Amino acid sequence: MPARTKKQQMAAGAALSAKRGERSKASLRGASRSMAKSMTKAELKDLAETKRSKLPKKAAKKRK
């Protein structure tokens, strides 16, 4: 499953580095912290490997 936004991709990369032990888990905040707790390394790797060139910076707001 590819990332939908640049922020999601970056949060997944931070969470993946914490899972690998390259970064402390205490340094994670917000979405990256919850991703590290709830997702496997394989899931995080899929999100983090997404190319950022065509992704929006933020998710678009849903219209009613």
mmCIF file of the N, C-alpha and C atoms, coordinates in Angstrom:
data_MODEL
# 
_entry.id   MODEL 
# 
loop_
_atom_site.group_PDB 
_atom_site.id 
_atom_site.type_symbol 
_atom_site.label_atom_id 
_atom_site.label_alt_id 
_atom_site.label_comp_id 
_atom_site.label_asym_id 
_atom_site.label_entity_id 
_atom_site.label_seq_id 
_atom_site.pdbx_PDB_ins_code 
_atom_site.Cartn_x 
_atom_site.Cartn_y 
_atom_site.Cartn_z 
_atom_site.occupancy 
_atom_site.B_iso_or_equiv 
_atom_site.pdbx_formal_charge 
_atom_site.auth_seq_id 
_atom_site.auth_comp_id 
_atom_site.auth_asym_id 
_atom_site.auth_atom_id 
_atom_site.pdbx_PDB_model_num 
ATOM 1   N N  . MET A 1 1  ? 0.848   -1.171 0.000  1.00 0.00 ? 1  MET A N  1 
ATOM 2   C CA . MET A 1 1  ? 0.000   0.000  0.000  1.00 0.00 ? 1  MET A CA 1 
ATOM 3   C C  . MET A 1 1  ? 0.896   1.237  0.000  1.00 0.00 ? 1  MET A C  1 
ATOM 4   N N  . PRO A 1 2  ? 0.870   2.038  -1.032 1.00 0.00 ? 2  PRO A N  1 
ATOM 5   C CA . PRO A 1 2  ? 1.714   3.236  -1.075 1.00 0.00 ? 2  PRO A CA 1 
ATOM 6   C C  . PRO A 1 2  ? 1.150   4.353  -0.200 1.00 0.00 ? 2  PRO A C  1 
ATOM 7   N N  . ALA A 1 3  ? 2.026   5.249  0.214  1.00 0.00 ? 3  ALA A N  1 
ATOM 8   C CA . ALA A 1 3  ? 1.612   6.395  1.013  1.00 0.00 ? 3  ALA A CA 1 
ATOM 9   C C  . ALA A 1 3  ? 0.763   7.334  0.164  1.00 0.00 ? 3  ALA A C  1 
ATOM 10  N N  . ARG A 1 4  ? -0.168  8.039  0.793  1.00 0.00 ? 4  ARG A N  1 
ATOM 11  C CA . ARG A 1 4  ? -1.039  8.967  0.070  1.00 0.00 ? 4  ARG A CA 1 
ATOM 12  C C  . ARG A 1 4  ? -0.540  10.402 0.121  1.00 0.00 ? 4  ARG A C  1 
ATOM 13  N N  . THR A 1 5  ? 0.274   10.733 1.129  1.00 0.00 ? 5  THR A N  1 
ATOM 14  C CA . THR A 1 5  ? 0.801   12.092 1.262  1.00 0.00 ? 5  THR A CA 1 
ATOM 15  C C  . THR A 1 5  ? 2.273   12.049 1.651  1.00 0.00 ? 5  THR A C  1 
ATOM 16  N N  . LYS A 1 6  ? 2.948   13.190 1.481  1.00 0.00 ? 6  LYS A N  1 
ATOM 17  C CA . LYS A 1 6  ? 4.351   13.283 1.855  1.00 0.00 ? 6  LYS A CA 1 
ATOM 18  C C  . LYS A 1 6  ? 4.514   13.120 3.367  1.00 0.00 ? 6  LYS A C  1 
ATOM 19  N N  . LYS A 1 7  ? 3.594   13.695 4.118  1.00 0.00 ? 7  LYS A N  1 
ATOM 20  C CA . LYS A 1 7  ? 3.680   13.593 5.575  1.00 0.00 ? 7  LYS A CA 1 
ATOM 21  C C  . LYS A 1 7  ? 3.533   12.155 6.042  1.00 0.00 ? 7  LYS A C  1 
ATOM 22  N N  . GLN A 1 8  ? 2.643   11.389 5.405  1.00 0.00 ? 8  GLN A N  1 
ATOM 23  C CA . GLN A 1 8  ? 2.460   9.991  5.758  1.00 0.00 ? 8  GLN A CA 1 
ATOM 24  C C  . GLN A 1 8  ? 3.730   9.201  5.433  1.00 0.00 ? 8  GLN A C  1 
ATOM 25  N N  . GLN A 1 9  ? 4.344   9.492  4.315  1.00 0.00 ? 9  GLN A N  1 
ATOM 26  C CA . GLN A 1 9  ? 5.562   8.807  3.898  1.00 0.00 ? 9  GLN A CA 1 
ATOM 27  C C  . GLN A 1 9  ? 6.702   9.105  4.864  1.00 0.00 ? 9  GLN A C  1 
ATOM 28  N N  . MET A 1 10 ? 6.817   10.347 5.288  1.00 0.00 ? 10 MET A N  1 
ATOM 29  C CA . MET A 1 10 ? 7.883   10.731 6.202  1.00 0.00 ? 10 MET A CA 1 
ATOM 30  C C  . MET A 1 10 ? 7.672   10.127 7.598  1.00 0.00 ? 10 MET A C  1 
ATOM 31  N N  . ALA A 1 11 ? 6.424   10.090 8.050  1.00 0.00 ? 11 ALA A N  1 
ATOM 32  C CA . ALA A 1 11 ? 6.117   9.494  9.354  1.00 0.00 ? 11 ALA A CA 1 
ATOM 33  C C  . ALA A 1 11 ? 6.429   7.996  9.340  1.00 0.00 ? 11 ALA A C  1 
ATOM 34  N N  . ALA A 1 12 ? 6.123   7.337  8.233  1.00 0.00 ? 12 ALA A N  1 
ATOM 35  C CA . ALA A 1 12 ? 6.414   5.907  8.117  1.00 0.00 ? 12 ALA A CA 1 
ATOM 36  C C  . ALA A 1 12 ? 7.920   5.664  8.132  1.00 0.00 ? 12 ALA A C  1 
ATOM 37  N N  . GLY A 1 13 ? 8.679   6.530  7.501  1.00 0.00 ? 13 GLY A N  1 
ATOM 38  C CA . GLY A 1 13 ? 10.134  6.401  7.511  1.00 0.00 ? 13 GLY A CA 1 
ATOM 39  C C  . GLY A 1 13 ? 10.713  6.551  8.907  1.00 0.00 ? 13 GLY A C  1 
ATOM 40  N N  . ALA A 1 14 ? 10.183  7.493  9.672  1.00 0.00 ? 14 ALA A N  1 
ATOM 41  C CA . ALA A 1 14 ? 10.644  7.691  11.044 1.00 0.00 ? 14 ALA A CA 1 
ATOM 42  C C  . ALA A 1 14 ? 10.289  6.485  11.912 1.00 0.00 ? 14 ALA A C  1 
ATOM 43  N N  . ALA A 1 15 ? 9.076   5.976  11.750 1.00 0.00 ? 15 ALA A N  1 
ATOM 44  C CA . ALA A 1 15 ? 8.648   4.810  12.525 1.00 0.00 ? 15 ALA A CA 1 
ATOM 45  C C  . ALA A 1 15 ? 9.479   3.581  12.163 1.00 0.00 ? 15 ALA A C  1 
ATOM 46  N N  . LEU A 1 16 ? 9.787   3.418  10.891 1.00 0.00 ? 16 LEU A N  1 
ATOM 47  C CA . LEU A 1 16 ? 10.592  2.284  10.452 1.00 0.00 ? 16 LEU A CA 1 
ATOM 48  C C  . LEU A 1 16 ? 12.001  2.355  11.033 1.00 0.00 ? 16 LEU A C  1 
ATOM 49  N N  . SER A 1 17 ? 12.586  3.536  11.063 1.00 0.00 ? 17 SER A N  1 
ATOM 50  C CA . SER A 1 17 ? 13.934  3.653  11.623 1.00 0.00 ? 17 SER A CA 1 
ATOM 51  C C  . SER A 1 17 ? 13.939  3.345  13.123 1.00 0.00 ? 17 SER A C  1 
ATOM 52  N N  . ALA A 1 18 ? 12.850  3.672  13.818 1.00 0.00 ? 18 ALA A N  1 
ATOM 53  C CA . ALA A 1 18 ? 12.752  3.331  15.246 1.00 0.00 ? 18 ALA A CA 1 
ATOM 54  C C  . ALA A 1 18 ? 12.595  1.825  15.436 1.00 0.00 ? 18 ALA A C  1 
ATOM 55  N N  . LYS A 1 19 ? 11.819  1.182  14.565 1.00 0.00 ? 19 LYS A N  1 
ATOM 56  C CA . LYS A 1 19 ? 11.649  -0.277 14.654 1.00 0.00 ? 19 LYS A CA 1 
ATOM 57  C C  . LYS A 1 19 ? 12.971  -0.991 14.411 1.00 0.00 ? 19 LYS A C  1 
ATOM 58  N N  . ARG A 1 20 ? 13.783  -0.447 13.521 1.00 0.00 ? 20 ARG A N  1 
ATOM 59  C CA . ARG A 1 20 ? 15.077  -1.059 13.203 1.00 0.00 ? 20 ARG A CA 1 
ATOM 60  C C  . ARG A 1 20 ? 16.123  -0.781 14.276 1.00 0.00 ? 20 ARG A C  1 
ATOM 61  N N  . GLY A 1 21 ? 15.856  0.178  15.162 1.00 0.00 ? 21 GLY A N  1 
ATOM 62  C CA . GLY A 1 21 ? 16.807  0.522  16.209 1.00 0.00 ? 21 GLY A CA 1 
ATOM 63  C C  . GLY A 1 21 ? 17.776  1.617  15.821 1.00 0.00 ? 21 GLY A C  1 
ATOM 64  N N  . GLU A 1 22 ? 17.540  2.265  14.691 1.00 0.00 ? 22 GLU A N  1 
ATOM 65  C CA . GLU A 1 22 ? 18.414  3.339  14.231 1.00 0.00 ? 22 GLU A CA 1 
ATOM 66  C C  . GLU A 1 22 ? 18.070  4.662  14.904 1.00 0.00 ? 22 GLU A C  1 
ATOM 67  N N  . ARG A 1 23 ? 16.922  4.715  15.542 1.00 0.00 ? 23 ARG A N  1 
ATOM 68  C CA . ARG A 1 23 ? 16.418  5.924  16.177 1.00 0.00 ? 23 ARG A CA 1 
ATOM 69  C C  . ARG A 1 23 ? 15.691  5.495  17.446 1.00 0.00 ? 23 ARG A C  1 
ATOM 70  N N  . SER A 1 24 ? 15.699  6.325  18.465 1.00 0.00 ? 24 SER A N  1 
ATOM 71  C CA . SER A 1 24 ? 15.015  5.942  19.704 1.00 0.00 ? 24 SER A CA 1 
ATOM 72  C C  . SER A 1 24 ? 13.504  6.086  19.549 1.00 0.00 ? 24 SER A C  1 
ATOM 73  N N  . LYS A 1 25 ? 12.760  5.181  20.151 1.00 0.00 ? 25 LYS A N  1 
ATOM 74  C CA . LYS A 1 25 ? 11.306  5.235  20.084 1.00 0.00 ? 25 LYS A CA 1 
ATOM 75  C C  . LYS A 1 25 ? 10.764  6.438  20.844 1.00 0.00 ? 25 LYS A C  1 
ATOM 76  N N  . ALA A 1 26 ? 11.500  6.927  21.820 1.00 0.00 ? 26 ALA A N  1 
ATOM 77  C CA . ALA A 1 26 ? 11.072  8.091  22.592 1.00 0.00 ? 26 ALA A CA 1 
ATOM 78  C C  . ALA A 1 26 ? 11.093  9.370  21.762 1.00 0.00 ? 26 ALA A C  1 
ATOM 79  N N  . SER A 1 27 ? 11.865  9.386  20.675 1.00 0.00 ? 27 SER A N  1 
ATOM 80  C CA . SER A 1 27 ? 11.952  10.584 19.831 1.00 0.00 ? 27 SER A CA 1 
ATOM 81  C C  . SER A 1 27 ? 10.764  10.710 18.875 1.00 0.00 ? 27 SER A C  1 
ATOM 82  N N  . LEU A 1 28 ? 9.953   9.669  18.765 1.00 0.00 ? 28 LEU A N  1 
ATOM 83  C CA . LEU A 1 28 ? 8.812   9.708  17.856 1.00 0.00 ? 28 LEU A CA 1 
ATOM 84  C C  . LEU A 1 28 ? 7.664   10.503 18.456 1.00 0.00 ? 28 LEU A C  1 
ATOM 85  N N  . ARG A 1 29 ? 6.929   11.212 17.611 1.00 0.00 ? 29 ARG A N  1 
ATOM 86  C CA . ARG A 1 29 ? 5.781   11.995 18.038 1.00 0.00 ? 29 ARG A CA 1 
ATOM 87  C C  . ARG A 1 29 ? 4.625   11.781 17.070 1.00 0.00 ? 29 ARG A C  1 
ATOM 88  N N  . GLY A 1 30 ? 3.431   11.896 17.551 1.00 0.00 ? 30 GLY A N  1 
ATOM 89  C CA . GLY A 1 30 ? 2.235   11.882 16.718 1.00 0.00 ? 30 GLY A CA 1 
ATOM 90  C C  . GLY A 1 30 ? 2.029   10.606 15.923 1.00 0.00 ? 30 GLY A C  1 
ATOM 91  N N  . ALA A 1 31 ? 1.830   10.782 14.617 1.00 0.00 ? 31 ALA A N  1 
ATOM 92  C CA . ALA A 1 31 ? 1.502   9.664  13.734 1.00 0.00 ? 31 ALA A CA 1 
ATOM 93  C C  . ALA A 1 31 ? 2.617   8.630  13.663 1.00 0.00 ? 31 ALA A C  1 
ATOM 94  N N  . SER A 1 32 ? 3.857   9.080  13.689 1.00 0.00 ? 32 SER A N  1 
ATOM 95  C CA . SER A 1 32 ? 4.961   8.121  13.596 1.00 0.00 ? 32 SER A CA 1 
ATOM 96  C C  . SER A 1 32 ? 5.011   7.217  14.821 1.00 0.00 ? 32 SER A C  1 
ATOM 97  N N  . ARG A 1 33 ? 4.649   7.749  15.985 1.00 0.00 ? 33 ARG A N  1 
ATOM 98  C CA . ARG A 1 33 ? 4.630   6.929  17.202 1.00 0.00 ? 33 ARG A CA 1 
ATOM 99  C C  . ARG A 1 33 ? 3.545   5.864  17.121 1.00 0.00 ? 33 ARG A C  1 
ATOM 100 N N  . SER A 1 34 ? 2.356   6.239  16.666 1.00 0.00 ? 34 SER A N  1 
ATOM 101 C CA . SER A 1 34 ? 1.278   5.254  16.571 1.00 0.00 ? 34 SER A CA 1 
ATOM 102 C C  . SER A 1 34 ? 1.545   4.239  15.461 1.00 0.00 ? 34 SER A C  1 
ATOM 103 N N  . MET A 1 35 ? 2.190   4.677  14.382 1.00 0.00 ? 35 MET A N  1 
ATOM 104 C CA . MET A 1 35 ? 2.560   3.750  13.313 1.00 0.00 ? 35 MET A CA 1 
ATOM 105 C C  . MET A 1 35 ? 3.561   2.711  13.818 1.00 0.00 ? 35 MET A C  1 
ATOM 106 N N  . ALA A 1 36 ? 4.519   3.143  14.610 1.00 0.00 ? 36 ALA A N  1 
ATOM 107 C CA . ALA A 1 36 ? 5.543   2.231  15.125 1.00 0.00 ? 36 ALA A CA 1 
ATOM 108 C C  . ALA A 1 36 ? 4.924   1.159  16.017 1.00 0.00 ? 36 ALA A C  1 
ATOM 109 N N  . LYS A 1 37 ? 3.882   1.522  16.747 1.00 0.00 ? 37 LYS A N  1 
ATOM 110 C CA . LYS A 1 37 ? 3.235   0.579  17.651 1.00 0.00 ? 37 LYS A CA 1 
ATOM 111 C C  . LYS A 1 37 ? 2.322   -0.394 16.911 1.00 0.00 ? 37 LYS A C  1 
ATOM 112 N N  . SER A 1 38 ? 1.625   0.091  15.889 1.00 0.00 ? 38 SER A N  1 
ATOM 113 C CA . SER A 1 38 ? 0.561   -0.708 15.292 1.00 0.00 ? 38 SER A CA 1 
ATOM 114 C C  . SER A 1 38 ? 0.918   -1.424 13.992 1.00 0.00 ? 38 SER A C  1 
ATOM 115 N N  . MET A 1 39 ? 2.029   -1.083 13.359 1.00 0.00 ? 39 MET A N  1 
ATOM 116 C CA . MET A 1 39 ? 2.355   -1.646 12.051 1.00 0.00 ? 39 MET A CA 1 
ATOM 117 C C  . MET A 1 39 ? 3.614   -2.502 12.107 1.00 0.00 ? 39 MET A C  1 
ATOM 118 N N  . THR A 1 40 ? 3.708   -3.450 11.176 1.00 0.00 ? 40 THR A N  1 
ATOM 119 C CA . THR A 1 40 ? 4.890   -4.295 11.077 1.00 0.00 ? 40 THR A CA 1 
ATOM 120 C C  . THR A 1 40 ? 5.972   -3.585 10.268 1.00 0.00 ? 40 THR A C  1 
ATOM 121 N N  . LYS A 1 41 ? 7.187   -4.120 10.314 1.00 0.00 ? 41 LYS A N  1 
ATOM 122 C CA . LYS A 1 41 ? 8.284   -3.541 9.532  1.00 0.00 ? 41 LYS A CA 1 
ATOM 123 C C  . LYS A 1 41 ? 7.968   -3.568 8.044  1.00 0.00 ? 41 LYS A C  1 
ATOM 124 N N  . ALA A 1 42 ? 7.347   -4.647 7.575  1.00 0.00 ? 42 ALA A N  1 
ATOM 125 C CA . ALA A 1 42 ? 7.028   -4.773 6.143  1.00 0.00 ? 42 ALA A CA 1 
ATOM 126 C C  . ALA A 1 42 ? 6.013   -3.712 5.711  1.00 0.00 ? 42 ALA A C  1 
ATOM 127 N N  . GLU A 1 43 ? 4.999   -3.479 6.533  1.00 0.00 ? 43 GLU A N  1 
ATOM 128 C CA . GLU A 1 43 ? 3.996   -2.458 6.213  1.00 0.00 ? 43 GLU A CA 1 
ATOM 129 C C  . GLU A 1 43 ? 4.628   -1.067 6.195  1.00 0.00 ? 43 GLU A C  1 
ATOM 130 N N  . LEU A 1 44 ? 5.467   -0.786 7.174  1.00 0.00 ? 44 LEU A N  1 
ATOM 131 C CA . LEU A 1 44 ? 6.136   0.511  7.236  1.00 0.00 ? 44 LEU A CA 1 
ATOM 132 C C  . LEU A 1 44 ? 7.079   0.700  6.050  1.00 0.00 ? 44 LEU A C  1 
ATOM 133 N N  . LYS A 1 45 ? 7.751   -0.377 5.658  1.00 0.00 ? 45 LYS A N  1 
ATOM 134 C CA . LYS A 1 45 ? 8.671   -0.287 4.523  1.00 0.00 ? 45 LYS A CA 1 
ATOM 135 C C  . LYS A 1 45 ? 7.912   0.055  3.241  1.00 0.00 ? 45 LYS A C  1 
ATOM 136 N N  . ASP A 1 46 ? 6.740   -0.545 3.046  1.00 0.00 ? 46 ASP A N  1 
ATOM 137 C CA . ASP A 1 46 ? 5.926   -0.240 1.866  1.00 0.00 ? 46 ASP A CA 1 
ATOM 138 C C  . ASP A 1 46 ? 5.537   1.234  1.824  1.00 0.00 ? 46 ASP A C  1 
ATOM 139 N N  . LEU A 1 47 ? 5.139   1.777  2.962  1.00 0.00 ? 47 LEU A N  1 
ATOM 140 C CA . LEU A 1 47 ? 4.758   3.191  3.014  1.00 0.00 ? 47 LEU A CA 1 
ATOM 141 C C  . LEU A 1 47 ? 5.968   4.097  2.823  1.00 0.00 ? 47 LEU A C  1 
ATOM 142 N N  . ALA A 1 48 ? 7.071   3.761  3.466  1.00 0.00 ? 48 ALA A N  1 
ATOM 143 C CA . ALA A 1 48 ? 8.251   4.615  3.422  1.00 0.00 ? 48 ALA A CA 1 
ATOM 144 C C  . ALA A 1 48 ? 8.939   4.620  2.055  1.00 0.00 ? 48 ALA A C  1 
ATOM 145 N N  . GLU A 1 49 ? 8.796   3.551  1.287  1.00 0.00 ? 49 GLU A N  1 
ATOM 146 C CA . GLU A 1 49 ? 9.453   3.471  -0.026 1.00 0.00 ? 49 GLU A CA 1 
ATOM 147 C C  . GLU A 1 49 ? 8.719   4.227  -1.123 1.00 0.00 ? 49 GLU A C  1 
ATOM 148 N N  . THR A 1 50 ? 7.554   4.758  -0.841 1.00 0.00 ? 50 THR A N  1 
ATOM 149 C CA . THR A 1 50 ? 6.785   5.490  -1.846 1.00 0.00 ? 50 THR A CA 1 
ATOM 150 C C  . THR A 1 50 ? 7.560   6.717  -2.301 1.00 0.00 ? 50 THR A C  1 
ATOM 151 N N  . LYS A 1 51 ? 7.618   6.937  -3.604 1.00 0.00 ? 51 LYS A N  1 
ATOM 152 C CA . LYS A 1 51 ? 8.277   8.119  -4.147 1.00 0.00 ? 51 LYS A CA 1 
ATOM 153 C C  . LYS A 1 51 ? 7.451   9.349  -3.806 1.00 0.00 ? 51 LYS A C  1 
ATOM 154 N N  . ARG A 1 52 ? 8.110   10.417 -3.376 1.00 0.00 ? 52 ARG A N  1 
ATOM 155 C CA . ARG A 1 52 ? 7.399   11.613 -2.941 1.00 0.00 ? 52 ARG A CA 1 
ATOM 156 C C  . ARG A 1 52 ? 7.154   12.629 -4.048 1.00 0.00 ? 52 ARG A C  1 
ATOM 157 N N  . SER A 1 53 ? 7.697   12.421 -5.214 1.00 0.00 ? 53 SER A N  1 
ATOM 158 C CA . SER A 1 53 ? 7.637   13.446 -6.249 1.00 0.00 ? 53 SER A CA 1 
ATOM 159 C C  . SER A 1 53 ? 6.218   13.834 -6.663 1.00 0.00 ? 53 SER A C  1 
ATOM 160 N N  . LYS A 1 54 ? 5.280   12.898 -6.671 1.00 0.00 ? 54 LYS A N  1 
ATOM 161 C CA . LYS A 1 54 ? 3.929   13.221 -7.130 1.00 0.00 ? 54 LYS A CA 1 
ATOM 162 C C  . LYS A 1 54 ? 2.902   13.229 -5.998 1.00 0.00 ? 54 LYS A C  1 
ATOM 163 N N  . LEU A 1 55 ? 3.350   13.127 -4.763 1.00 0.00 ? 55 LEU A N  1 
ATOM 164 C CA . LEU A 1 55 ? 2.424   13.114 -3.643 1.00 0.00 ? 55 LEU A CA 1 
ATOM 165 C C  . LEU A 1 55 ? 2.097   14.533 -3.192 1.00 0.00 ? 55 LEU A C  1 
ATOM 166 N N  . PRO A 1 56 ? 0.864   14.766 -2.756 1.00 0.00 ? 56 PRO A N  1 
ATOM 167 C CA . PRO A 1 56 ? 0.544   16.077 -2.184 1.00 0.00 ? 56 PRO A CA 1 
ATOM 168 C C  . PRO A 1 56 ? 1.178   16.204 -0.803 1.00 0.00 ? 56 PRO A C  1 
ATOM 169 N N  . LYS A 1 57 ? 1.389   17.444 -0.367 1.00 0.00 ? 57 LYS A N  1 
ATOM 170 C CA . LYS A 1 57 ? 1.993   17.660 0.944  1.00 0.00 ? 57 LYS A CA 1 
ATOM 171 C C  . LYS A 1 57 ? 1.045   17.224 2.045  1.00 0.00 ? 57 LYS A C  1 
ATOM 172 N N  . LYS A 1 58 ? -0.239  17.562 1.911  1.00 0.00 ? 58 LYS A N  1 
ATOM 173 C CA . LYS A 1 58 ? -1.251  17.188 2.887  1.00 0.00 ? 58 LYS A CA 1 
ATOM 174 C C  . LYS A 1 58 ? -2.419  16.537 2.170  1.00 0.00 ? 58 LYS A C  1 
ATOM 175 N N  . ALA A 1 59 ? -3.200  15.778 2.911  1.00 0.00 ? 59 ALA A N  1 
ATOM 176 C CA . ALA A 1 59 ? -4.386  15.147 2.341  1.00 0.00 ? 59 ALA A CA 1 
ATOM 177 C C  . ALA A 1 59 ? -5.455  16.212 2.125  1.00 0.00 ? 59 ALA A C  1 
ATOM 178 N N  . ALA A 1 60 ? -6.175  16.091 1.051  1.00 0.00 ? 60 ALA A N  1 
ATOM 179 C CA . ALA A 1 60 ? -7.264  17.029 0.752  1.00 0.00 ? 60 ALA A CA 1 
ATOM 180 C C  . ALA A 1 60 ? -8.422  16.804 1.708  1.00 0.00 ? 60 ALA A C  1 
ATOM 181 N N  . LYS A 1 61 ? -9.097  17.892 2.061  1.00 0.00 ? 61 LYS A N  1 
ATOM 182 C CA . LYS A 1 61 ? -10.253 17.770 2.946  1.00 0.00 ? 61 LYS A CA 1 
ATOM 183 C C  . LYS A 1 61 ? -11.412 17.168 2.179  1.00 0.00 ? 61 LYS A C  1 
ATOM 184 N N  . LYS A 1 62 ? -12.179 16.332 2.876  1.00 0.00 ? 62 LYS A N  1 
ATOM 185 C CA . LYS A 1 62 ? -13.334 15.708 2.246  1.00 0.00 ? 62 LYS A CA 1 
ATOM 186 C C  . LYS A 1 62 ? -14.487 16.700 2.177  1.00 0.00 ? 62 LYS A C  1 
ATOM 187 N N  . ARG A 1 63 ? -15.168 16.712 1.059  1.00 0.00 ? 63 ARG A N  1 
ATOM 188 C CA . ARG A 1 63 ? -16.339 17.562 0.903  1.00 0.00 ? 63 ARG A CA 1 
ATOM 189 C C  . ARG A 1 63 ? -17.598 16.769 1.165  1.00 0.00 ? 63 ARG A C  1 
ATOM 190 N N  . LYS A 1 64 ? -18.588 17.435 1.695  1.00 0.00 ? 64 LYS A N  1 
ATOM 191 C CA . LYS A 1 64 ? -19.859 16.768 1.976  1.00 0.00 ? 64 LYS A CA 1 
ATOM 192 C C  . LYS A 1 64 ? -20.817 16.928 0.836  1.00 0.00 ? 64 LYS A C  1 
# 
